[in-house]
Amino acid sequence: MTRLCASDSTVPMSAPLPEAWDLFDACAGLPLLLLHGENSDVLSRATADEMQARRPDLIRAELPGRGHVPFLDEPDALAAIHRWLDLCRTN
C-alpha cells in the first residue's frame, strides 16, 4: 500500500499505521456513509464491522466484486449515496 508519508524518510515504511478511532468517534452526530468494495485490500471487513458497531446509524454499502474504490454509478452505490444525502438534508 502506498502511504502518504512515503516521502518522509523518518517514518519507516514497515511501521504500522496509527489507529484513527478517536477521529472516527469525533464524527458522532454526523451522517456517515461507508461505501467500499467487497475485495478492498485497504479496508478490512473487521474494520468496517467495527465502524458499524461504533455507529449503528452508519449507512454501509459493500459492493460485491469490487476493490477498494467502487464505481459510484452502480445501483447499490447510488442508493446508499441517496440515503446519505437525505440524512444530510434532514440534519
N, CA, C and O of each residue as an XYZ file, in Angstrom:
364
protein
N       0.851     -1.180      0.000
C       0.000      0.000      0.000
C       0.888      1.232      0.000
O       1.846      1.296      0.771
N       0.599      2.198     -0.834
C       1.319      3.452     -0.850
C       0.860      4.296      0.322
O      -0.335      4.424      0.588
N       1.812      4.860      1.006
C       1.475      5.676      2.170
C       1.698      7.143      1.853
O       2.580      7.497      1.071
N       0.901      7.977      2.460
C       1.063      9.410      2.265
C       2.394      9.898      2.810
O       2.930     10.897      2.331
N       2.929      9.211      3.798
C       4.172      9.638      4.424
C       5.393      9.017      3.750
O       6.487      9.072      4.311
N       5.239      8.433      2.576
C       6.336      7.730      1.932
C       7.540      8.628      1.690
O       8.671      8.143      1.695
N       7.334      9.908      1.482
C       8.448     10.809      1.226
C       9.161     11.229      2.505
O      10.222     11.849      2.437
N       8.616     10.913      3.644
C       9.228     11.263      4.926
C      10.144     10.120      5.347
O       9.675      9.079      5.808
N      11.439     10.316      5.190
C      12.389      9.243      5.476
C      12.491      8.923      6.958
O      13.114      7.926      7.324
N      11.897      9.741      7.821
C      11.948      9.462      9.257
C      10.898      8.441      9.673
O      10.943      7.932     10.793
N       9.963      8.139      8.798
C       8.917      7.165      9.105
C       9.207      5.891      8.328
O       9.076      5.872      7.104
N       9.602      4.822      9.023
C       9.888      3.584      8.287
C       8.623      3.029      7.634
O       7.548      3.048      8.234
N       8.756      2.540      6.416
C       7.602      2.028      5.676
C       7.006      0.792      6.339
O       5.857      0.441      6.070
N       7.767      0.134      7.195
C       7.246     -1.051      7.870
C       6.476     -0.701      9.140
O       5.875     -1.576      9.765
N       6.493      0.575      9.522
C       5.796      0.991     10.746
C       4.293      0.846     10.553
O       3.773      1.192      9.492
N       3.590      0.342     11.558
C       2.131      0.235     11.433
C       1.491      1.623     11.402
O       1.977      2.567     12.026
N       0.413      1.715     10.675
C      -0.315      2.981     10.631
C      -0.992      3.218     11.974
O      -1.453      2.269     12.608
N      -1.056      4.464     12.414
C      -1.720      4.732     13.698
C      -3.220      4.507     13.584
O      -3.811      4.683     12.519
N      -3.813      4.120     14.684
C      -5.267      3.975     14.698
C      -5.905      5.359     14.679
O      -5.333      6.323     15.186
N      -7.066      5.445     14.106
C      -7.751      6.730     13.985
C      -9.155      6.671     14.578
O     -10.023      7.447     14.178
N      -9.393      5.763     15.526
C     -10.727      5.625     16.099
C     -11.168      6.890     16.810
O     -12.359      7.197     16.831
N     -10.223      7.640     17.400
C     -10.619      8.884     18.062
C     -11.180      9.875     17.051
O     -12.116     10.610     17.363
N     -10.626      9.907     15.853
C     -11.151     10.785     14.803
C     -12.510     10.291     14.314
O     -13.424     11.085     14.089
N     -12.634      8.988     14.154
C     -13.916      8.418     13.737
C     -14.989      8.723     14.777
O     -16.093      9.146     14.435
N     -14.659      8.507     16.040
C     -15.625      8.750     17.116
C     -15.995     10.226     17.225
O     -17.078     10.562     17.705
N     -15.098     11.110     16.782
C     -15.383     12.546     16.821
C     -16.470     12.938     15.816
O     -16.987     14.055     15.867
N     -16.811     12.043     14.921
C     -17.867     12.310     13.934
C     -19.255     12.009     14.484
O     -20.234     12.000     13.737
N     -19.339     11.765     15.772
C     -20.640     11.476     16.399
C     -21.621     12.590     16.060
O     -21.292     13.774     16.142
N     -22.817     12.196     15.682
C     -23.851     13.166     15.357
C     -23.878     13.571     13.894
O     -24.806     14.252     13.459
N     -22.880     13.167     13.133
C     -22.846     13.487     11.707
C     -23.302     12.276     10.897
O     -22.964     11.144     11.245
N     -24.052     12.488      9.837
C     -24.425     11.361      8.985
C     -23.173     10.787      8.315
O     -22.392     11.526      7.715
N     -22.988      9.486      8.418
C     -21.804      8.848      7.835
C     -22.206      7.791      6.820
O     -23.182      7.063      6.999
N     -21.430      7.730      5.757
C     -21.616      6.735      4.706
C     -20.311      5.971      4.539
O     -19.255      6.575      4.351
N     -20.378      4.670      4.604
C     -19.234      3.810      4.314
C     -19.563      3.052      3.040
O     -20.413      2.161      3.033
N     -18.893      3.411      1.981
C     -19.116      2.825      0.665
C     -17.791      2.208      0.235
O     -16.822      2.924     -0.016
N     -17.749      0.891      0.151
C     -16.481      0.239     -0.166
C     -16.721     -1.043     -0.944
O     -17.808     -1.621     -0.928
N     -15.670     -1.461     -1.619
C     -15.741     -2.701     -2.374
C     -15.494     -3.913     -1.492
O     -14.706     -3.866     -0.548
N     -16.170     -4.979     -1.814
C     -16.046     -6.239     -1.067
C     -14.600     -6.742     -1.037
O     -14.178     -7.350     -0.053
N     -13.849     -6.494     -2.096
C     -12.488     -7.013     -2.219
C     -11.424     -5.969     -1.897
O     -10.298     -6.065     -2.385
N     -11.764     -4.986     -1.094
C     -10.802     -3.942     -0.741
C      -9.589     -4.542     -0.047
O      -9.716     -5.379      0.847
N      -8.411     -4.100     -0.473
C      -7.188     -4.504      0.215
C      -6.720     -3.397      1.161
O      -5.627     -3.469      1.721
N      -7.552     -2.383      1.329
C      -7.229     -1.254      2.204
C      -8.103     -1.268      3.452
O      -7.616     -1.061      4.563
N      -9.381     -1.510      3.265
C     -10.325     -1.520      4.383
C     -10.765     -2.961      4.646
O     -11.440     -3.572      3.817
N     -10.383     -3.494      5.792
C     -10.750     -4.877      6.108
C     -12.213     -4.955      6.531
O     -12.799     -3.973      6.986
N     -12.779     -6.124      6.373
C     -14.158     -6.338      6.820
C     -14.255     -6.125      8.331
O     -15.259     -5.604      8.816
N     -13.219     -6.523      9.082
C     -13.217     -6.335     10.539
C     -13.273     -4.852     10.897
O     -13.965     -4.467     11.839
N     -12.551     -4.024     10.155
C     -12.584     -2.582     10.420
C     -13.949     -2.012     10.072
O     -14.493     -1.204     10.825
N     -14.509     -2.424      8.936
C     -15.843     -1.956      8.553
C     -16.880     -2.393      9.583
O     -17.790     -1.633      9.913
N     -16.743     -3.614     10.090
C     -17.662     -4.096     11.132
C     -17.527     -3.270     12.407
O     -18.526     -2.960     13.057
N     -16.299     -2.915     12.766
C     -16.079     -2.090     13.961
C     -16.681     -0.696     13.772
O     -17.247     -0.128     14.706
N     -16.557     -0.155     12.570
C     -17.168      1.144     12.282
C     -18.680      1.055     12.479
O     -19.287      1.942     13.079
N     -19.283     -0.019     11.971
C     -20.729     -0.216     12.104
C     -21.113     -0.402     13.563
O     -22.151      0.100     13.995
N     -20.298     -1.114     14.327
C     -20.591     -1.327     15.749
C     -20.518     -0.016     16.524
O     -21.321      0.224     17.426
N     -19.558      0.826     16.173
C     -19.419      2.113     16.861
C     -20.507      3.094     16.451
O     -20.893      3.971     17.225
N     -20.996      2.937     15.229
C     -22.030      3.829     14.709
C     -23.117      3.003     14.039
O     -23.106      2.846     12.818
N     -24.064      2.467     14.823
C     -25.129      1.647     14.237
C     -25.940      2.385     13.172
O     -26.569      1.754     12.323
N     -25.929      3.717     13.216
C     -26.666      4.509     12.233
C     -25.871      4.725     10.945
O     -26.372      5.363     10.019
N     -24.661      4.214     10.868
C     -23.820      4.336      9.689
C     -24.515      3.699      8.491
O     -24.992      2.568      8.576
N     -24.571      4.410      7.396
C     -25.077      3.829      6.155
C     -23.903      3.100      5.518
O     -22.886      3.709      5.186
N     -24.052      1.808      5.354
C     -22.950      0.982      4.854
C     -23.380      0.254      3.601
O     -24.417     -0.408      3.570
N     -22.568      0.385      2.569
C     -22.806     -0.348      1.330
C     -21.502     -1.001      0.908
O     -20.530     -0.327      0.569
N     -21.500     -2.319      0.935
C     -20.343     -3.088      0.481
C     -20.689     -3.623     -0.897
O     -21.598     -4.440     -1.046
N     -19.963     -3.161     -1.898
C     -20.297     -3.519     -3.272
C     -19.580     -4.806     -3.684
O     -18.350     -4.869     -3.672
N     -20.349     -5.823     -4.044
C     -19.770     -7.130     -4.377
C     -18.879     -7.066     -5.618
O     -19.176     -6.374     -6.592
N     -17.784     -7.808     -5.545
C     -16.903     -7.933     -6.697
C     -16.043     -6.719     -6.984
O     -15.378     -6.667     -8.019
N     -16.040     -5.758     -6.104
C     -15.273     -4.528     -6.333
C     -14.080     -4.460     -5.394
O     -14.078     -5.054     -4.316
N     -13.064     -3.721     -5.830
C     -11.898     -3.470     -4.987
C     -12.183     -2.331     -4.032
O     -13.334     -2.062     -3.690
N     -11.129     -1.666     -3.606
C     -11.287     -0.631     -2.585
C     -12.201      0.505     -3.054
O     -13.062      0.969     -2.305
N     -12.008      0.942     -4.282
C     -12.789      2.079     -4.785
C     -13.855      1.560     -5.748
O     -13.539      1.200     -6.882
N     -15.103      1.520     -5.311
C     -16.168      1.019     -6.183
C     -16.622      2.091     -7.175
O     -16.328      3.277     -7.022
N     -17.337      1.641     -8.181
C     -17.948      2.580     -9.116
C     -19.139      3.236     -8.428
O     -19.967      2.549     -7.829
N     -19.227      4.541     -8.509
C     -20.287      5.264     -7.804
C     -21.598      5.304     -8.569
O     -22.611      5.750     -8.030
N     -21.601      4.848     -9.813
C     -22.839      4.891    -10.593
C     -23.588      3.559    -10.583
O     -24.568      3.399    -11.311
N     -23.143      2.609     -9.772
C     -23.848      1.337     -9.650
C     -25.091      1.527     -8.786
O     -25.088      2.362     -7.882
N     -26.148      0.770     -9.047
C     -27.400      0.952     -8.297
C     -27.239      0.902     -6.776
O     -27.815      1.735     -6.075
N     -26.469     -0.057     -6.251
C     -26.298     -0.143     -4.793
C     -25.560      1.072     -4.244
O     -25.894      1.579     -3.173
N     -24.559      1.531     -4.979
C     -23.814      2.717     -4.547
C     -24.716      3.942     -4.586
O     -24.740      4.731     -3.641
N     -25.451      4.099     -5.667
C     -26.346      5.257     -5.787
C     -27.416      5.258     -4.702
O     -27.740      6.311     -4.152
N     -27.961      4.103     -4.394
C     -28.989      4.028     -3.349
C     -28.416      4.467     -2.007
O     -29.063      5.211     -1.270
N     -27.207      4.013     -1.687
C     -26.576      4.400     -0.419
C     -26.268      5.889     -0.398
O     -26.473      6.553      0.618
N     -25.782      6.410     -1.503
C     -25.475      7.844     -1.580
C     -26.745      8.661     -1.399
O     -26.732      9.670     -0.693
N     -27.833      8.246     -2.020
C     -29.102      8.976     -1.880
C     -29.625      8.921     -0.446
O     -30.141      9.918      0.060
N     -29.498      7.766      0.214
C     -29.912      7.679      1.625
C     -29.079      8.624      2.485
O     -29.610      9.300      3.367
N     -27.774      8.667      2.226
C     -26.882      9.547      2.988
C     -27.221     11.016      2.730
O     -27.267     11.815      3.666
N     -27.457     11.372      1.476
C     -27.820     12.758      1.160
C     -29.129     13.152      1.835
O     -29.265     14.273      2.325
N     -30.088     12.238      1.861
C     -31.349     12.517      2.559
C     -31.099     12.784      4.036
O     -31.700     13.691      4.612
N     -30.215     12.001      4.656
C     -29.871     12.241      6.063
C     -29.204     13.598      6.245
O     -29.484     14.310      7.208
N     -28.331     13.948      5.325
C     -27.649     15.248      5.408
C     -28.650     16.398      5.318
O     -28.498     17.413      5.996
N     -29.655     16.237      4.494
C     -30.656     17.299      4.332
C     -31.514     17.473      5.579
O     -31.972     18.579      5.867
N     -31.736     16.387      6.324
C     -32.622     16.466      7.487
C     -31.879     16.779      8.778
O     -32.512     17.067      9.794
N     -30.566     16.729      8.761
C     -29.786     17.041      9.973
C     -29.322     18.473      9.989
O     -28.657     18.897     10.934
